[in-house]
Amino acid sequence: MGDDGASGLLEMKESGAATYAQEEKSCIVYGMPKKAVEIGGAKSSLSLKEMAKIINTAR
């Protein structure tokens, strides 16, 4: 589950993008975020609140 999205995230990371996955404890279904973490596509796992803070402060 979530293999295509996780692979895409890894490609983005390898191209220099900052990539994040939703942390397990706040997920209803942890499929794609888990796969992204397993293959190294996510820089780190964050809560939704932490992700929102990063998005709101991005320039």
C-alpha distance matrix in Angstrom:
0.0 3.8 5.6 8.4 9.2 9.4 11.5 13.6 14.2 15.4 17.7 19.1 19.9 21.5 23.6 24.9 22.9 22.5 18.9 17.6 14.7 15.1 16.3 14.8 17.9 17.8 14.2 13.8 10.0 9.3 5.5 6.2 9.8 9.3 7.8 10.6 13.1 12.4 13.1 15.9 14.9 16.1 19.9 19.5 17.8 19.9 20.6 20.7 24.4 24.4 22.2 24.7 27.6 26.3 25.8 29.2 31.0 29.5 32.1
3.8 0.0 3.8 5.7 5.5 6.1 8.6 10.1 10.7 12.3 14.4 15.5 16.5 18.4 20.2 21.5 19.3 19.1 15.5 14.6 11.9 13.0 14.8 14.2 17.5 16.9 13.5 13.8 10.4 9.2 5.8 4.0 7.7 8.5 6.6 8.1 11.3 11.5 11.5 13.8 12.1 13.3 17.1 17.1 15.7 17.7 18.7 18.5 22.2 21.9 19.4 21.8 24.7 23.2 22.5 26.0 27.7 26.0 28.5
5.6 3.8 0.0 3.8 5.6 5.2 6.1 8.6 9.9 10.5 12.4 14.3 15.3 16.5 18.5 20.2 18.7 19.0 15.6 15.4 13.4 15.2 17.0 16.5 20.1 19.9 16.8 17.4 13.8 12.1 8.6 6.7 9.6 9.7 6.5 7.9 11.2 10.6 9.6 12.4 11.0 13.2 16.9 17.6 16.9 19.4 21.0 21.1 24.7 24.0 21.4 24.0 26.6 24.7 24.1 27.7 29.0 27.0 29.2
8.4 5.7 3.8 0.0 3.8 5.5 5.2 6.2 8.7 10.0 10.7 12.5 14.4 15.4 16.7 18.9 17.3 18.1 15.1 15.6 14.2 16.3 18.7 18.8 22.3 21.5 18.5 19.1 15.9 14.5 11.3 8.6 11.4 12.5 9.5 9.6 13.3 13.3 11.6 13.7 11.5 13.8 17.4 18.6 18.3 20.5 22.0 21.6 25.1 24.4 21.3 23.6 26.3 24.1 23.1 26.7 28.1 25.7 27.6
9.2 5.5 5.6 3.8 0.0 3.8 5.4 5.0 6.2 8.7 9.9 10.5 12.3 14.2 15.3 16.8 14.7 15.1 12.0 12.2 11.0 13.1 15.8 16.5 19.8 18.7 15.9 17.0 14.2 12.7 10.3 6.8 8.9 11.0 8.8 7.8 11.6 12.7 11.4 12.6 9.7 11.2 14.8 15.8 15.3 17.1 18.7 18.0 21.4 20.7 17.6 19.8 22.5 20.4 19.3 22.9 24.4 22.2 24.2
9.4 6.1 5.2 5.5 3.8 0.0 3.8 5.4 5.0 6.3 8.7 9.8 10.5 12.3 14.3 15.5 13.7 13.8 10.5 10.6 9.4 12.0 14.2 14.9 18.5 18.0 15.5 17.2 14.2 11.9 9.6 6.1 7.2 8.6 5.9 4.4 8.1 9.0 7.6 8.9 6.4 8.4 12.1 13.2 13.1 15.6 17.7 17.8 21.1 19.9 17.1 20.0 22.2 19.9 19.5 23.3 24.3 22.1 24.4
11.5 8.6 6.1 5.2 5.4 3.8 0.0 3.8 5.4 5.1 6.3 8.7 9.9 10.6 12.5 14.6 13.5 14.6 11.9 13.1 12.6 15.6 17.7 18.5 22.2 21.8 19.3 20.9 17.8 15.5 12.9 9.7 11.0 11.8 8.6 7.2 10.5 10.6 7.9 9.4 7.1 10.3 13.5 15.4 16.0 18.7 21.1 21.2 24.3 22.8 20.0 22.8 24.8 22.1 21.6 25.4 26.1 23.5 25.3
13.6 10.1 8.6 6.2 5.0 5.4 3.8 0.0 3.8 5.4 5.1 6.3 8.7 9.9 10.7 12.8 11.3 12.8 10.5 12.3 12.5 15.5 18.3 19.6 23.0 22.1 19.8 21.4 18.8 16.8 14.6 11.0 12.0 13.8 11.2 9.0 12.4 13.5 10.9 11.4 8.2 10.6 13.6 15.7 16.4 18.5 20.7 20.3 23.2 21.8 18.6 20.9 23.0 20.3 19.3 23.0 23.7 21.0 22.4
14.2 10.7 9.9 8.7 6.2 5.0 5.4 3.8 0.0 3.8 5.4 5.0 6.2 8.6 9.8 10.8 8.8 9.5 6.8 8.6 9.3 12.6 15.3 17.1 20.4 19.5 17.7 19.9 17.7 15.3 13.8 10.1 9.9 12.0 10.1 7.0 9.9 11.8 9.7 9.1 5.4 7.1 9.9 12.0 12.9 15.0 17.5 17.3 20.1 18.4 15.3 18.0 19.8 17.0 16.4 20.2 20.7 18.2 20.0
15.4 12.3 10.5 10.0 8.7 6.3 5.1 5.4 3.8 0.0 3.8 5.4 5.0 6.1 8.6 10.0 9.3 10.3 8.1 10.3 11.1 14.7 16.7 18.4 21.9 21.6 20.0 22.3 19.8 17.0 15.3 11.9 11.5 12.6 10.2 7.2 9.3 10.4 7.5 6.7 3.7 7.0 9.4 12.2 13.8 16.5 19.5 19.9 22.6 20.4 17.7 20.7 22.1 19.0 19.0 22.8 22.8 20.2 21.9
17.7 14.4 12.4 10.7 9.9 8.7 6.3 5.1 5.4 3.8 0.0 3.8 5.4 5.1 6.2 8.9 8.8 11.1 10.0 12.9 14.2 17.7 20.1 21.9 25.4 24.7 23.0 25.2 22.7 20.2 18.2 14.7 14.8 16.2 13.6 10.8 13.2 14.1 10.8 10.2 7.5 10.4 12.2 15.3 17.1 19.5 22.4 22.4 24.9 22.7 19.8 22.4 23.7 20.4 19.9 23.6 23.6 20.5 21.5
19.1 15.5 14.3 12.5 10.5 9.8 8.7 6.3 5.0 5.4 3.8 0.0 3.8 5.4 5.1 6.6 5.4 8.0 7.4 10.8 12.8 16.3 19.0 21.3 24.5 23.5 22.1 24.5 22.5 20.1 18.8 15.1 14.6 16.7 14.8 11.4 13.6 15.5 12.8 11.3 8.0 9.5 10.8 13.9 15.8 17.6 20.4 20.1 22.3 20.1 17.0 19.3 20.5 17.1 16.5 20.0 19.9 16.7 17.8
19.9 16.5 15.3 14.4 12.3 10.5 9.9 8.7 6.2 5.0 5.4 3.8 0.0 3.8 5.3 5.2 4.7 6.2 5.9 9.3 11.8 15.5 17.6 20.1 23.2 22.7 21.8 24.5 22.6 19.8 18.9 15.5 14.1 15.8 14.2 10.6 11.7 13.7 11.2 8.8 6.2 7.3 7.7 11.2 13.8 15.9 19.1 19.5 21.4 18.8 16.2 19.0 19.6 16.2 16.4 19.9 19.4 16.4 17.8
21.5 18.4 16.5 15.4 14.2 12.3 10.6 9.9 8.6 6.1 5.1 5.4 3.8 0.0 3.8 5.4 7.2 9.5 9.7 13.0 15.2 19.0 20.9 23.1 26.4 26.1 25.0 27.7 25.5 22.6 21.3 17.9 17.0 18.1 16.0 12.8 13.9 15.0 11.9 9.8 8.2 10.3 10.6 14.2 17.0 19.5 22.8 23.3 25.2 22.5 20.0 22.7 23.3 19.7 19.9 23.4 22.5 19.4 20.3
23.6 20.2 18.5 16.7 15.3 14.3 12.5 10.7 9.8 8.6 6.2 5.1 5.3 3.8 0.0 3.8 5.9 9.3 10.5 14.2 16.8 20.5 22.8 25.3 28.4 27.7 26.6 29.2 27.3 24.7 23.4 19.8 19.0 20.7 18.7 15.4 16.8 18.3 15.3 13.3 11.0 12.6 12.6 16.3 19.0 20.8 23.9 23.9 25.6 23.0 20.2 22.5 23.0 19.3 19.0 22.2 21.3 17.9 18.2
24.9 21.5 20.2 18.9 16.8 15.5 14.6 12.8 10.8 10.0 8.9 6.6 5.2 5.4 3.8 0.0 3.8 6.6 9.0 12.6 15.8 19.3 21.5 24.4 27.2 26.4 25.9 28.9 27.3 24.6 23.9 20.4 18.9 20.7 19.4 15.7 16.6 18.6 16.1 13.3 11.2 11.7 10.7 14.3 17.3 18.8 22.0 22.2 23.4 20.5 18.1 20.3 20.3 16.5 16.7 19.7 18.4 15.1 15.4
22.9 19.3 18.7 17.3 14.7 13.7 13.5 11.3 8.8 9.3 8.8 5.4 4.7 7.2 5.9 3.8 0.0 3.8 6.0 9.7 13.0 16.3 18.7 21.8 24.4 23.3 22.8 25.7 24.4 21.9 21.5 17.9 16.4 18.7 17.8 14.0 15.1 17.7 15.6 13.0 10.1 9.9 9.3 12.4 14.9 16.0 18.9 18.7 20.0 17.4 14.6 16.7 17.0 13.3 13.2 16.5 15.6 12.3 13.2
22.5 19.1 19.0 18.1 15.1 13.8 14.6 12.8 9.5 10.3 11.1 8.0 6.2 9.5 9.3 6.6 3.8 0.0 3.8 6.9 10.5 13.6 15.8 19.1 21.5 20.4 20.4 23.6 22.6 20.1 20.3 17.0 14.7 17.1 16.9 13.1 13.4 16.5 15.3 12.2 9.7 8.1 6.7 9.3 11.8 12.6 15.6 15.7 16.8 13.9 11.5 13.9 14.0 10.3 10.9 14.2 13.3 10.6 12.5
18.9 15.5 15.6 15.1 12.0 10.5 11.9 10.5 6.8 8.1 10.0 7.4 5.9 9.7 10.5 9.0 6.0 3.8 0.0 3.8 7.0 10.4 12.8 15.8 18.5 17.5 17.1 20.2 19.0 16.4 16.5 13.2 11.0 13.4 13.3 9.5 10.2 13.4 12.5 9.9 7.0 5.0 5.2 7.3 9.1 10.4 13.4 13.7 15.5 12.9 10.3 13.3 14.1 10.9 11.4 15.0 14.9 12.7 15.1
17.6 14.6 15.4 15.6 12.2 10.6 13.1 12.3 8.6 10.3 12.9 10.8 9.3 13.0 14.2 12.6 9.7 6.9 3.8 0.0 3.8 6.8 9.1 12.3 14.8 13.8 13.6 16.9 16.1 13.5 14.3 11.5 8.6 11.1 12.0 8.7 8.7 12.5 12.6 10.3 8.0 4.7 5.4 5.2 5.7 6.8 9.8 10.4 12.5 10.1 7.8 11.3 12.4 10.0 10.9 14.5 14.8 13.5 16.5
14.7 11.9 13.4 14.2 11.0 9.4 12.6 12.5 9.3 11.1 14.2 12.8 11.8 15.2 16.8 15.8 13.0 10.5 7.0 3.8 0.0 3.8 6.2 8.9 11.7 10.9 10.2 13.4 12.4 9.7 10.8 8.5 5.1 7.9 9.5 6.9 7.0 10.7 11.7 10.4 8.5 5.6 7.8 6.4 4.7 6.3 8.6 9.4 12.3 10.8 8.8 12.2 14.0 12.4 13.1 16.5 17.5 16.5 19.7
15.1 13.0 15.2 16.3 13.1 12.0 15.6 15.5 12.6 14.7 17.7 16.3 15.5 19.0 20.5 19.3 16.3 13.6 10.4 6.8 3.8 0.0 3.8 6.5 8.6 7.2 6.9 10.4 10.3 8.1 10.4 9.1 5.9 8.5 11.2 9.7 9.5 12.9 14.6 13.7 12.1 9.3 11.0 8.6 5.4 5.2 5.8 6.6 9.9 9.4 8.0 11.0 13.2 12.7 13.4 16.3 17.8 17.6 21.1
16.3 14.8 17.0 18.7 15.8 14.2 17.7 18.3 15.3 16.7 20.1 19.0 17.6 20.9 22.8 21.5 18.7 15.8 12.8 9.1 6.2 3.8 0.0 3.8 5.7 5.9 6.7 10.4 10.6 8.1 11.0 10.9 7.4 8.4 11.8 11.0 9.6 12.6 15.1 14.2 13.6 10.6 11.8 8.6 4.8 5.0 5.5 8.0 10.7 10.0 10.1 13.1 14.7 14.6 16.0 18.6 19.8 20.0 23.6
14.8 14.2 16.5 18.8 16.5 14.9 18.5 19.6 17.1 18.4 21.9 21.3 20.1 23.1 25.3 24.4 21.8 19.1 15.8 12.3 8.9 6.5 3.8 0.0 3.8 5.5 5.3 8.3 8.3 5.8 9.3 10.4 7.7 7.5 11.3 11.7 10.4 12.4 15.5 15.4 15.3 13.0 14.7 11.6 8.0 8.7 8.5 10.7 13.5 13.5 13.5 16.3 18.2 18.3 19.5 22.0 23.4 23.6 27.2
17.9 17.5 20.1 22.3 19.8 18.5 22.2 23.0 20.4 21.9 25.4 24.5 23.2 26.4 28.4 27.2 24.4 21.5 18.5 14.8 11.7 8.6 5.7 3.8 0.0 3.8 5.7 8.3 9.8 8.6 12.4 13.8 11.3 11.3 15.0 15.5 14.0 16.1 19.2 18.9 18.8 16.2 17.4 14.0 10.3 9.7 8.2 10.4 12.6 13.3 14.2 16.4 18.1 18.9 20.3 22.3 23.8 24.6 28.3
17.8 16.9 19.9 21.5 18.7 18.0 21.8 22.1 19.5 21.6 24.7 23.5 22.7 26.1 27.7 26.4 23.3 20.4 17.5 13.8 10.9 7.2 5.9 5.5 3.8 0.0 3.8 6.8 9.0 8.7 12.4 13.3 11.0 12.2 15.7 15.6 14.9 17.5 20.2 19.7 18.9 16.1 17.5 14.3 10.5 9.0 6.4 7.4 10.0 11.4 11.8 13.6 15.8 16.9 17.7 19.5 21.5 22.4 26.1
14.2 13.5 16.8 18.5 15.9 15.5 19.3 19.8 17.7 20.0 23.0 22.1 21.8 25.0 26.6 25.9 22.8 20.4 17.1 13.6 10.2 6.9 6.7 5.3 5.7 3.8 0.0 3.8 5.3 5.5 9.0 10.2 8.7 10.0 13.2 13.7 13.7 15.9 18.4 18.6 17.5 15.4 17.5 14.8 11.2 10.6 8.9 9.2 12.5 13.8 13.2 15.0 17.8 18.3 18.6 20.9 23.1 23.4 26.9
13.8 13.8 17.4 19.1 17.0 17.2 20.9 21.4 19.9 22.3 25.2 24.5 24.5 27.7 29.2 28.9 25.7 23.6 20.2 16.9 13.4 10.4 10.4 8.3 8.3 6.8 3.8 0.0 3.8 6.4 9.3 11.3 11.0 12.0 14.8 15.9 16.4 18.1 20.5 21.3 20.2 18.5 20.9 18.4 14.8 14.4 12.5 12.2 15.4 17.1 16.4 17.8 20.8 21.6 21.4 23.6 26.1 26.4 29.8
10.0 10.4 13.8 15.9 14.2 14.2 17.8 18.8 17.7 19.8 22.7 22.5 22.6 25.5 27.3 27.3 24.4 22.6 19.0 16.1 12.4 10.3 10.6 8.3 9.8 9.0 5.3 3.8 0.0 3.8 5.7 8.1 8.8 9.4 11.6 13.3 14.2 15.4 17.7 19.0 17.9 16.8 19.7 17.7 14.4 14.9 13.9 13.9 17.4 18.5 17.3 19.2 22.2 22.3 22.1 24.8 27.1 26.8 30.1
9.3 9.2 12.1 14.5 12.7 11.9 15.5 16.8 15.3 17.0 20.2 20.1 19.8 22.6 24.7 24.6 21.9 20.1 16.4 13.5 9.7 8.1 8.1 5.8 8.6 8.7 5.5 6.4 3.8 0.0 3.8 6.1 5.7 5.7 8.5 10.1 10.5 11.8 14.3 15.4 14.7 13.6 16.5 14.4 11.4 12.6 12.5 13.2 16.8 17.1 16.0 18.5 21.1 20.8 21.0 23.9 25.8 25.4 28.7
5.5 5.8 8.6 11.3 10.3 9.6 12.9 14.6 13.8 15.3 18.2 18.8 18.9 21.3 23.4 23.9 21.5 20.3 16.5 14.3 10.8 10.4 11.0 9.3 12.4 12.4 9.0 9.3 5.7 3.8 0.0 3.8 5.7 5.3 6.3 8.8 10.2 10.6 12.5 14.4 13.6 13.5 16.9 15.7 13.3 15.1 15.5 16.0 19.7 19.7 18.1 20.6 23.4 22.6 22.5 25.7 27.5 26.5 29.6
6.2 4.0 6.7 8.6 6.8 6.1 9.7 11.0 10.1 11.9 14.7 15.1 15.5 17.9 19.8 20.4 17.9 17.0 13.2 11.5 8.5 9.1 10.9 10.4 13.8 13.3 10.2 11.3 8.1 6.1 3.8 0.0 3.8 5.4 5.1 6.1 8.6 9.8 10.7 12.2 10.6 10.8 14.4 13.8 11.9 13.8 14.8 14.9 18.6 18.3 16.1 18.7 21.4 20.1 19.8 23.2 24.9 23.6 26.4
9.8 7.7 9.6 11.4 8.9 7.2 11.0 12.0 9.9 11.5 14.8 14.6 14.1 17.0 19.0 18.9 16.4 14.7 11.0 8.6 5.1 5.9 7.4 7.7 11.3 11.0 8.7 11.0 8.8 5.7 5.7 3.8 0.0 3.8 5.5 5.0 6.2 8.6 10.1 10.6 9.2 8.2 11.4 10.2 8.1 10.2 11.6 12.3 15.8 15.1 13.2 16.2 18.6 17.3 17.6 20.9 22.3 21.3 24.3
9.3 8.5 9.7 12.5 11.0 8.6 11.8 13.8 12.0 12.6 16.2 16.7 15.8 18.1 20.7 20.7 18.7 17.1 13.4 11.1 7.9 8.5 8.4 7.5 11.3 12.2 10.0 12.0 9.4 5.7 5.3 5.4 3.8 0.0 3.8 5.4 5.2 6.1 8.8 10.0 10.0 9.4 12.5 11.1 9.3 12.0 13.5 15.0 18.3 17.5 16.2 19.4 21.4 20.2 20.9 24.2 25.3 24.4 27.5
7.8 6.6 6.5 9.5 8.8 5.9 8.6 11.2 10.1 10.2 13.6 14.8 14.2 16.0 18.7 19.4 17.8 16.9 13.3 12.0 9.5 11.2 11.8 11.3 15.0 15.7 13.2 14.8 11.6 8.5 6.3 5.1 5.5 3.8 0.0 3.8 5.4 5.0 6.2 8.5 8.4 9.3 12.8 12.6 11.7 14.7 16.6 17.7 21.1 20.0 18.2 21.4 23.5 21.7 22.1 25.7 26.7 25.2 27.9
10.6 8.1 7.9 9.6 7.8 4.4 7.2 9.0 7.0 7.2 10.8 11.4 10.6 12.8 15.4 15.7 14.0 13.1 9.5 8.7 6.9 9.7 11.0 11.7 15.5 15.6 13.7 15.9 13.3 10.1 8.8 6.1 5.0 5.4 3.8 0.0 3.8 5.5 5.5 6.2 4.9 5.7 9.4 9.8 9.6 12.6 15.1 16.0 19.2 17.6 15.6 18.9 20.7 18.6 19.0 22.7 23.4 21.7 24.4
13.1 11.3 11.2 13.3 11.6 8.1 10.5 12.4 9.9 9.3 13.2 13.6 11.7 13.9 16.8 16.6 15.1 13.4 10.2 8.7 7.0 9.5 9.6 10.4 14.0 14.9 13.7 16.4 14.2 10.5 10.2 8.6 6.2 5.2 5.4 3.8 0.0 3.8 5.6 5.1 5.9 5.4 8.1 7.6 7.6 11.2 14.0 15.8 18.6 16.7 15.4 19.0 20.4 18.4 19.6 23.0 23.4 22.1 25.0
12.4 11.5 10.6 13.3 12.7 9.0 10.6 13.5 11.8 10.4 14.1 15.5 13.7 15.0 18.3 18.6 17.7 16.5 13.4 12.5 10.7 12.9 12.6 12.4 16.1 17.5 15.9 18.1 15.4 11.8 10.6 9.8 8.6 6.1 5.0 5.5 3.8 0.0 3.8 5.6 7.7 8.6 11.2 11.1 11.2 14.8 17.4 19.4 22.3 20.5 19.2 22.8 24.2 22.2 23.3 26.8 27.2 25.7 28.5
13.1 11.5 9.6 11.6 11.4 7.6 7.9 10.9 9.7 7.5 10.8 12.8 11.2 11.9 15.3 16.1 15.6 15.3 12.5 12.6 11.7 14.6 15.1 15.5 19.2 20.2 18.4 20.5 17.7 14.3 12.5 10.7 10.1 8.8 6.2 5.5 5.6 3.8 0.0 3.8 5.7 8.2 10.8 12.0 12.9 16.5 19.4 20.9 23.8 21.8 20.1 23.6 24.9 22.5 23.3 26.9 27.1 25.2 27.5
15.9 13.8 12.4 13.7 12.6 8.9 9.4 11.4 9.1 6.7 10.2 11.3 8.8 9.8 13.3 13.3 13.0 12.2 9.9 10.3 10.4 13.7 14.2 15.4 18.9 19.7 18.6 21.3 19.0 15.4 14.4 12.2 10.6 10.0 8.5 6.2 5.1 5.6 3.8 0.0 3.8 5.6 7.4 9.1 11.0 14.5 17.9 19.5 22.0 19.5 17.9 21.5 22.4 19.7 20.9 24.5 24.2 22.3 24.6
14.9 12.1 11.0 11.5 9.7 6.4 7.1 8.2 5.4 3.7 7.5 8.0 6.2 8.2 11.0 11.2 10.1 9.7 7.0 8.0 8.5 12.1 13.6 15.3 18.8 18.9 17.5 20.2 17.9 14.7 13.6 10.6 9.2 10.0 8.4 4.9 5.9 7.7 5.7 3.8 0.0 3.8 6.6 8.8 10.5 13.5 16.7 17.7 20.3 18.0 15.8 19.1 20.3 17.5 18.1 21.8 21.8 19.7 21.9
16.1 13.3 13.2 13.8 11.2 8.4 10.3 10.6 7.1 7.0 10.4 9.5 7.3 10.3 12.6 11.7 9.9 8.1 5.0 4.7 5.6 9.3 10.6 13.0 16.2 16.1 15.4 18.5 16.8 13.6 13.5 10.8 8.2 9.4 9.3 5.7 5.4 8.6 8.2 5.6 3.8 0.0 3.8 5.2 7.0 9.9 13.2 14.4 16.8 14.3 12.4 16.0 16.9 14.3 15.4 18.9 18.9 17.2 19.9
19.9 17.1 16.9 17.4 14.8 12.1 13.5 13.6 9.9 9.4 12.2 10.8 7.7 10.6 12.6 10.7 9.3 6.7 5.2 5.4 7.8 11.0 11.8 14.7 17.4 17.5 17.5 20.9 19.7 16.5 16.9 14.4 11.4 12.5 12.8 9.4 8.1 11.2 10.8 7.4 6.6 3.8 0.0 3.8 7.2 9.7 13.4 15.0 16.5 13.4 12.1 15.7 15.8 12.9 14.7 18.0 17.3 15.7 18.3
19.5 17.1 17.6 18.6 15.8 13.2 15.4 15.7 12.0 12.2 15.3 13.9 11.2 14.2 16.3 14.3 12.4 9.3 7.3 5.2 6.4 8.6 8.6 11.6 14.0 14.3 14.8 18.4 17.7 14.4 15.7 13.8 10.2 11.1 12.6 9.8 7.6 11.1 12.0 9.1 8.8 5.2 3.8 0.0 3.8 6.4 10.2 12.4 13.9 11.0 10.4 14.2 14.3 12.2 14.4 17.5 17.1 16.3 19.4
17.8 15.7 16.9 18.3 15.3 13.1 16.0 16.4 12.9 13.8 17.1 15.8 13.8 17.0 19.0 17.3 14.9 11.8 9.1 5.7 4.7 5.4 4.8 8.0 10.3 10.5 11.2 14.8 14.4 11.4 13.3 11.9 8.1 9.3 11.7 9.6 7.6 11.2 12.9 11.0 10.5 7.0 7.2 3.8 0.0 3.8 7.1 9.7 11.7 9.4 9.1 12.8 13.6 12.4 14.3 17.2 17.6 17.3 20.8
19.9 17.7 19.4 20.5 17.1 15.6 18.7 18.5 15.0 16.5 19.5 17.6 15.9 19.5 20.8 18.8 16.0 12.6 10.4 6.8 6.3 5.2 5.0 8.7 9.7 9.0 10.6 14.4 14.9 12.6 15.1 13.8 10.2 12.0 14.7 12.6 11.2 14.8 16.5 14.5 13.5 9.9 9.7 6.4 3.8 0.0 3.8 6.5 7.9 5.8 6.2 9.7 10.4 10.0 12.1 14.5 15.2 15.6 19.2
20.6 18.7 21.0 22.0 18.7 17.7 21.1 20.7 17.5 19.5 22.4 20.4 19.1 22.8 23.9 22.0 18.9 15.6 13.4 9.8 8.6 5.8 5.5 8.5 8.2 6.4 8.9 12.5 13.9 12.5 15.5 14.8 11.6 13.5 16.6 15.1 14.0 17.4 19.4 17.9 16.7 13.2 13.4 10.2 7.1 3.8 0.0 3.8 5.3 5.2 6.3 8.7 10.0 10.9 12.5 14.3 15.7 16.7 20.5
20.7 18.5 21.1 21.6 18.0 17.8 21.2 20.3 17.3 19.9 22.4 20.1 19.5 23.3 23.9 22.2 18.7 15.7 13.7 10.4 9.4 6.6 8.0 10.7 10.4 7.4 9.2 12.2 13.9 13.2 16.0 14.9 12.3 15.0 17.7 16.0 15.8 19.4 20.9 19.5 17.7 14.4 15.0 12.4 9.7 6.5 3.8 0.0 3.8 5.4 5.0 6.1 8.7 9.9 10.5 12.1 14.3 15.3 19.0
24.4 22.2 24.7 25.1 21.4 21.1 24.3 23.2 20.1 22.6 24.9 22.3 21.4 25.2 25.6 23.4 20.0 16.8 15.5 12.5 12.3 9.9 10.7 13.5 12.6 10.0 12.5 15.4 17.4 16.8 19.7 18.6 15.8 18.3 21.1 19.2 18.6 22.3 23.8 22.0 20.3 16.8 16.5 13.9 11.7 7.9 5.3 3.8 0.0 3.8 5.4 5.1 6.3 8.9 10.0 10.5 12.5 14.4 18.1
24.4 21.9 24.0 24.4 20.7 19.9 22.8 21.8 18.4 20.4 22.7 20.1 18.8 22.5 23.0 20.5 17.4 13.9 12.9 10.1 10.8 9.4 10.0 13.5 13.3 11.4 13.8 17.1 18.5 17.1 19.7 18.3 15.1 17.5 20.0 17.6 16.7 20.5 21.8 19.5 18.0 14.3 13.4 11.0 9.4 5.8 5.2 5.4 3.8 0.0 3.8 5.4 5.1 6.4 8.8 9.9 10.8 12.4 16.2
22.2 19.4 21.4 21.3 17.6 17.1 20.0 18.6 15.3 17.7 19.8 17.0 16.2 20.0 20.2 18.1 14.6 11.5 10.3 7.8 8.8 8.0 10.1 13.5 14.2 11.8 13.2 16.4 17.3 16.0 18.1 16.1 13.2 16.2 18.2 15.6 15.4 19.2 20.1 17.9 15.8 12.4 12.1 10.4 9.1 6.2 6.3 5.0 5.4 3.8 0.0 3.8 5.4 5.2 6.2 8.5 10.0 10.6 14.3
24.7 21.8 24.0 23.6 19.8 20.0 22.8 20.9 18.0 20.7 22.4 19.3 19.0 22.7 22.5 20.3 16.7 13.9 13.3 11.3 12.2 11.0 13.1 16.3 16.4 13.6 15.0 17.8 19.2 18.5 20.6 18.7 16.2 19.4 21.4 18.9 19.0 22.8 23.6 21.5 19.1 16.0 15.7 14.2 12.8 9.7 8.7 6.1 5.1 5.4 3.8 0.0 3.8 5.5 5.1 6.0 8.6 9.9 13.4
27.6 24.7 26.6 26.3 22.5 22.2 24.8 23.0 19.8 22.1 23.7 20.5 19.6 23.3 23.0 20.3 17.0 14.0 14.1 12.4 14.0 13.2 14.7 18.2 18.1 15.8 17.8 20.8 22.2 21.1 23.4 21.4 18.6 21.4 23.5 20.7 20.4 24.2 24.9 22.4 20.3 16.9 15.8 14.3 13.6 10.4 10.0 8.7 6.3 5.1 5.4 3.8 0.0 3.8 5.5 5.1 6.2 8.6 12.2
26.3 23.2 24.7 24.1 20.4 19.9 22.1 20.3 17.0 19.0 20.4 17.1 16.2 19.7 19.3 16.5 13.3 10.3 10.9 10.0 12.4 12.7 14.6 18.3 18.9 16.9 18.3 21.6 22.3 20.8 22.6 20.1 17.3 20.2 21.7 18.6 18.4 22.2 22.5 19.7 17.5 14.3 12.9 12.2 12.4 10.0 10.9 9.9 8.9 6.4 5.2 5.5 3.8 0.0 3.8 5.5 5.3 6.0 9.8
25.8 22.5 24.1 23.1 19.3 19.5 21.6 19.3 16.4 19.0 19.9 16.5 16.4 19.9 19.0 16.7 13.2 10.9 11.4 10.9 13.1 13.4 16.0 19.5 20.3 17.7 18.6 21.4 22.1 21.0 22.5 19.8 17.6 20.9 22.1 19.0 19.6 23.3 23.3 20.9 18.1 15.4 14.7 14.4 14.3 12.1 12.5 10.5 10.0 8.8 6.2 5.1 5.5 3.8 0.0 3.8 5.5 5.2 8.6
29.2 26.0 27.7 26.7 22.9 23.3 25.4 23.0 20.2 22.8 23.6 20.0 19.9 23.4 22.2 19.7 16.5 14.2 15.0 14.5 16.5 16.3 18.6 22.0 22.3 19.5 20.9 23.6 24.8 23.9 25.7 23.2 20.9 24.2 25.7 22.7 23.0 26.8 26.9 24.5 21.8 18.9 18.0 17.5 17.2 14.5 14.3 12.1 10.5 9.9 8.5 6.0 5.1 5.5 3.8 0.0 3.8 5.7 8.5
31.0 27.7 29.0 28.1 24.4 24.3 26.1 23.7 20.7 22.8 23.6 19.9 19.4 22.5 21.3 18.4 15.6 13.3 14.9 14.8 17.5 17.8 19.8 23.4 23.8 21.5 23.1 26.1 27.1 25.8 27.5 24.9 22.3 25.3 26.7 23.4 23.4 27.2 27.1 24.2 21.8 18.9 17.3 17.1 17.6 15.2 15.7 14.3 12.5 10.8 10.0 8.6 6.2 5.3 5.5 3.8 0.0 3.8 6.5
29.5 26.0 27.0 25.7 22.2 22.1 23.5 21.0 18.2 20.2 20.5 16.7 16.4 19.4 17.9 15.1 12.3 10.6 12.7 13.5 16.5 17.6 20.0 23.6 24.6 22.4 23.4 26.4 26.8 25.4 26.5 23.6 21.3 24.4 25.2 21.7 22.1 25.7 25.2 22.3 19.7 17.2 15.7 16.3 17.3 15.6 16.7 15.3 14.4 12.4 10.6 9.9 8.6 6.0 5.2 5.7 3.8 0.0 3.8
32.1 28.5 29.2 27.6 24.2 24.4 25.3 22.4 20.0 21.9 21.5 17.8 17.8 20.3 18.2 15.4 13.2 12.5 15.1 16.5 19.7 21.1 23.6 27.2 28.3 26.1 26.9 29.8 30.1 28.7 29.6 26.4 24.3 27.5 27.9 24.4 25.0 28.5 27.5 24.6 21.9 19.9 18.3 19.4 20.8 19.2 20.5 19.0 18.1 16.2 14.3 13.4 12.2 9.8 8.6 8.5 6.5 3.8 0.0
